[in-house]
Amino acid sequence: SSGINAEYGDRDDVSDPDFEIRQKSGFLTKRGDYVKSWKCRWFVIQKNWMRYYVSKTAISPRGIIDFTVALAVYTDDSYDNGFTVSVPKRVYYIQASTPEERDGWIEMIAWKLDYYNPKRDKTVKKPPPLNSK
């Protein structure tokens, strides 16, 4: 049945092929955009968003990646189990605990990009490795 998801406040559409099927959550480590330190964050992929929170119980996200405008996801072998998500004007550097976990996140994000932003610029280059700067 259709209803309101209280945590996010958006209306669920059960006819949407993305409904309930393509969700993922877990702890990942993310590199800061301004302060270049690595911090553990709780990530949640649901519908066309990837939100990240300071903790699993936090109410408000610290950031949101919108798959309707995101451009690319790539592995980044310059750090263990690394991957990047490119959006206009920013690259997110993210680290999983294991190669299998990283591959699961990449697979999910790639599916979301194809579903929500099929007309995106697919010529977006892989970002330079972190240790090249």
DOBADREN-381815 format. One record per atom (N, C-alpha, C, O, CB): x, y, z. Coordinates in pm, whole numbers, plus 50000, padded with zeros to 5 digits. Glycine has a CB too. Example, Ala and Ser with C-alpha at 12.3 -4.5 7.8 and 13.67 -1.06 7.14 Angstrom:
REM DOBADREN-381815
513194943150780512304955050780513204967050780514244966850846511314955350905512854977550708513674989450714512905000350787513415011450804514084994050572
END
This chain:
REM DOBADREN-381815
500834988150000500005000050000500875012450000502025012250043499065000050121500315023049952501045035749945500955042650080499945041750149500475044849831502025049650117501995056450246503135066150258503935067750166502035046350359503195072750370504255082550393505355075850474505105069350575503705095250466506575077450427507725072550501508115083550600508635093950560508915068750405507865081250726508045091650827509475096650835509715108450860507595086650962510435087650815511835091750831512235101850724513005111050753512755079550825511725100350604512125109150495511025118550450511285128850388512595101050379509775115050481508675124050449508275124250304507515132950261509025137550490508785114450224508315114450086507325103150064507335093150137509505113349988506495104849965505425095149941505965083349863506645085049762504255101649865505655071349908506105059349840505195056349722503975057049734506145047449938505795052949611505045049149491505335034549463506405031249412505415058249369504395025849495504635011549482504715007049336505164995949308503535003849552504295015549242504405011849101505815014849047506165010348938503355019349018506605022349122507955025749081508835013349097508865007349204508515037749166509565009248990510414997349002511524998949107512094989049153511044994248868511815011249145512855013649244512325012649387513105012849482513475027349222510995011349403510395011349536510854999249617510704987849573508855011449525511405001749735511794991449831512914982249784513604976349867510604983249864513104980849654514054970749606515484975549621516344968449673513764967349460515724987549576517094992449566517425001849681517535013949664517304999649433517584996049799517995003749916519244997649973519474985549961516865004350022520055005950034521285001050095521665010550206521455022650194522434999649989522225005250312522745013850418523915007050485524034994750486521645017150522524785015250541525935009850611526955020650641526845031950593526574998650531527945017050721529015026450756530075026450647530545015950603529635022850892530445038350603531545040450510532385052050564531915059850647531035043450364533615053150519534465064250558534545073950440534775069850327535885059350600534345086850469534295097050365535345107650393535565111650508532895103450357535985112150287536965122950300536245136250297535375138450212538045122150188536595145050389535965158150395536255166650272537285164950208536415165550519535355175550239535495184150122536465195650149537285198850063534125189550079536375201750265537225213150298538365208950389539535211050358536405224350364538015202850503539015196950590539225182750538538285174750541538585197150744540415179650491540625167150416540835155050506541605146050472541815168650325540155154650621540285143050709539215132850673538205135950610540165147350858539445120450716538525109450688537615107450809538095106850922539285096450654536325106350784535365104450893534405093150859533965091750745534585117550921534095085250960533125074450943531725080550942531375088551030533265063751056530925076650844529555081750833528595070250803528975060250743529465092550722527345071850844526295062250814525665066650682525085077550673525205061350931525775058250579525235061350447523945053750423523825042050460526275058050337522995060450360521705054250326521395057650179521325069250141520555059250422521215047250099520735049249962519265045449961518895034349998521555040749858518445054849917517015052349905516485061349794516715073449793516265054950040515755055149701515245062449585516405069349513517415063049485514165072749627516265082549484517315089249407518335096549495519015105649448516695098949311518435092749622519365099549712520325089849778519995078249805518605107049818521515094849803522455088449893522755098750000523435108749975523775083449819522235096150120522415105550230523485100050324523655087950336521075107950306524205109050390525125104450492524945112450622524675124450621526585105450442525115105250731524815110250865526025108450955526875099850931523575103050925526095116651060527175115351158527095101851230528125096051263527105126851261525875097051253525685084151320524445077251265523655083151192525575086051475524305064651302523155056851256521835062351310520785060451248523325042251299521885069151424520655074151488520385088951460519365094351503520735071951637521305095451388521125109851358519875111951272519565103651186522385115651287519185122951295517955125951222518265133151090517755129450984517015134551308519105143351098519385151650979520675147150911521685145150977519485166451017520625145650778521845141650708522875153050705522515164750704521515137350565524155149350704525225159150688525395162750541525925173350508526545153850745524935153850453525055156450310524165147250231523745136650279526495155050265523875151350108523005143550020523625143349880523995153849827521555149350016523725131649822524105130149682522825126749607522165116849638525235119149661522505134949508521275133149431521615126049300522345131449217520565146849403521075113949282521415106049163520795111649035521165107348925520955091849182519875121249046519335127248923520335136948861520205140648745518005134548952521345141248939522385150148885523795144348895524715149448832522335163448957523975133648973525295127448986525735122048850524895118748765525275116149092527045121148830527575118248697528255104748684528085097948582528535128748659529025100648785529815088448767530235082548900530325089549001531055091248682530495069348898531075062449013532245054148961532125047448858530015053549088533375054549033534575047348991535255041149113535145046449224535545056648917535945030149092536845025249196538025034849203538365041349104537315010449167538655035749320539875043649336540865035149412540735033249533539595057249411541845029949342542805020749403543955027849472544905021349517543355011349300543895041149482544965048349552544815047349704545705051549778544995063049508543695041949751543515038949894542665026349903541925023149810542835050949971542775019050014542125006050028540625007050011539965015350073542445000050164540064998349925538614997049907537935010349875536805012949917537994991250033538625018649799538145032049770537275032749647537395024749555539285041249756536395042849647535625046149528535265060949532535305067449636534345037349517534915066049415534555080149405533175081449343532755073249261535595088049322532465091949384531195095549322531345110049275531585119049355529965093849423531205111949145531345125449087529985131749069529065125949011532095124848952529875143949120528685152149099529185165349040530385167949045527865154349234528305173748986528805186648936529535194249048528995195949158527625195148881530735198649020531535207149110532135199849230532705206449317530705218249159532015186449239532605179549354532825164849324532095158649247531705181049477533865159349388534085144949387534065140149532534785145649616535435141149315533255130049561533235123849693534205112149692534105103149609531795119049732535165112249787536095101149805535595092849922535475097850034537565106149828535305080149896534655071549995535425058450006535985053449908533175068949958535445053050127536165040650153535265030650223534615033950322537425043350237535245018450171534495007450233535464998950316536675001150314533774998750125534924989250389535754980650474536444969450397537554965350431534914974650585535774964550292536304953250216536094955850067535254964050030535624939950261536834948849981536584950349836535164946149799534554952349711537594941949757534624936049863533264931349833532234941949870531284944449795532954918249907532434948249984531524958850027531594970649929530564975949888531854963550170532814974549892532984985349794532244982049665531524990449610534484987949766532444969849615531814966049488530294966249498529624969749401532294952149446529744962649614528294963049634527754977349628526704979749568527934956849768528474986749689528055000849684528165006149541527255012949493528915009449779529275002949474529455007749337528355002449245527805009849163530835003549283528034989749260526994983549177525644990549198524924993449102526874968549208525324993149324524064999849356524045014049299523055018249239523845000249507525135021549319525195035349271525125035749118524455044349062526485042249321525815026649052525775026148906524355023548857523915029648759526735015148852523635014648925522245011948888521395024548904520595027948818521665000348974521595031449018520835043749044521125054348938520205061248892521165049149184522395055848900522745065848798522045062648666521515071548600524275066448777522065049948627521405046048502519905048248509519275051848410521715031448469519325045848627517875047048643517425061648650516445065548586517425039648768518145069748730517685083448757518315094048668517765105048654517955086848900519455091048607520125101048524520685094548397521885095348371521255108148603519815088148319520295080748201520915089648094521725084848014519175073048140520555102448091521075111547989522335118948035522775128247968520005121547949522905114948150524085121848201525255120948103525285112348015524485116048338526205129848122527425129848041528275117848080528865117648188528225143248059528335107847993529065095548026530545096547992531275086748002528445083747953530985108547951532415110347921533165115648043534365118548033532585119847802532485117048157533145122048277534315112948312534155100848326532135122948396535485118748325536705111048348536815106748494536265113048585537935119348308537525095848514537825091248649538685101948717539645106848658538575077148646538335105748841539125115948911540565111248933540815099148938538475119549047541505120548946542895116448973542985109749109542255113349200543855128648966543885099949123544025093549255544445103749360545125113549330545055082049248544035101249483544315110749591545805113249609546215124549636543735105549722546605102949593548045104749621548815111349507550035112249511548675091349649548085116249404548765122649291548875137749309549465144649226548035119449161548285142949419548265157549437549485162349513549635174349538546995161749512
END
